[in-house]
Amino acid sequence: MGRIAVVGGSNVDIQGFPINHLTLGDSNPGRIVITPGGVGRNVAENAARMGSEVRLISAFGDDEGAALLVKSLSDAGVDISASCVLDDHRSSSYLCILDESGRLHVAVSDMELAAEITPELVERGREAIEWSSVCVIDANLPSATIDHICRSFPARRVLLDSVSEAKAPRAAGSLGRLYAIKPNRREAEVLTGVSIRSDDDLPRAAERLHGEGITAVFISLGARGLFFSAHGKRPACGVVEAPSGGVVRNASGAGDAMTAAIAMGIAEEARVEDIARNAVAAAAIAMESELPVNPAIDGAAVSRRADRLSAAAW
């Protein structure tokens, strides 16, 4: 299944689920759930549950939240020996409110601890990246750390999850050293300067990223599915539509499952169309659980779902 290194954020998720229709500006009856989270951490757990060997470089605080994060990763089989616990630091946290359909409505991300994932910390865990066939990084990392990884490990295929519209620019100076990228529409607009208002704009944005030197581009289309584009030996361009009528309990972890499946496909040197189908299948499974990572996800489940999906070439 390939060897994957992940360098990125780990945080405690605090999620609010309203019982009825979400009403803004008012107190909504519902449930509050506290779980392990963080883009890098979620990608690592998803990839491990789907069958990959995974090593994570991250930073943890020295509080109860860190204990929750460490246990979740150990239980999933993720090697965290290259990560560090920082004294006198609190864990990063992510507070989100979902609507009655399980879709993210608004969130606040407190990821100051990710600033401690410095080039020096990466160097201490250098062997984990050299061991891998694919290195996943997320834009919670400081720009200097993103640049360091991209420059210091030229033999590694680096996949970027651009995380958010606000954080995507942290990777702007390193695009030419990436192998692959997974933004959503808004993040792709920020990174390319291309306004994506229709399907015709997606290939134009992808071409802008290919022009920077990126081989594989995956643009999340949210509930619709995933656009894919690849240059090089096996060029391709198209979209995989998300399955309709599925259960959605929590959509907030779908993108992380998608990134994990993309990393696994790159590690296995799969066709970009097959990578996209597996990524959409993984996202669909992720949304069926209230947890950021669905404990029921595994490689066989993803393959079964992916077999039902088709990749429409453009």
C-alpha positions, 0 to 999 in steps of 0.5 A: 500500500505504500509508505506515507509520511505526513507533516501537519497539524493535530488538534482537538475538534469541538463539534456542534450538531443542532437537533433542528434547523440551525438558527443563526444568532440564537442558542440551538439545542443540540449535541457537542462532541469532542474528538481527535482532529487536525488535517495532518492527523486525520490524513494519517489516521485515514491512510493507516486505516486504509492499509498504508504504513504511516509516520506522522510529524506533528506537535502536541501540547502537554495537556489532556487534549494531547493524550487524546490525540496520541492515543487515537494515533497509536490505536490506528497504528500511526508511527508518531516517534518523529512527533514531539510534545511541547511543554507549557503548550496547550493543544491546538483546537478546532471549533465547528458548527454543522447544520442539520444536514451535517454540512459545515456552517462555520468554524474557528481554527486555533492552530498556533501550535502548528507554528512549532512544526519548524524546519528544525523539528522536521530535520529531527524527523528527517528519517520519516520523510526519507523512508516514505514514498509520498510526503503529505503536508498541510497548509497549517504549517508555516511557509518556511516549513513548507518551503524547507520540506519541498527543497530538502527532499527533492526525491520525495513526491510531495502532496499539499492539502491547502486546508483553507482559503486563508492558509493556502497562500503559505504554499504559494512560493513552493508550488513548483516543487510539489508533485500534487495538490488538493485544493477546493475551488476557493483555494484553487482561485487563491493559488492560481488567480483564476476565477472558477465560475463554471466547469470550463474554468477548472481546466484553466486553473489546473493548467496554471498549476501544471505550469508551475510544475505540479504533475497532478491536480485534484480540485474538490468540488464539495458535494459534487465530487472531485475534478482531476488533471494530470500532466506527464506520461499519463495525461488526463482530465475529468471529474468523478461525481460524488454518489447521490443519496448517501448518508451525511452525518458530518462532512467536515472530515471528508476532505482529509479522507480524500487527501489520504486516498490521493496519497495512497494512489500516488504511492501505488503509482495508480492512474489519476482517474483511479486515484480520484475514484478512490478519493471520492469513495473515501470521502463518502465513507468519511461523511457517514460518521459523526467522527472526523475519521470514520472508524469503519473506513478501510481499503476494502470498503473504499475499493468497493465504493470506488468500483461503483463510480465512473470518471468522466473525461473532459 
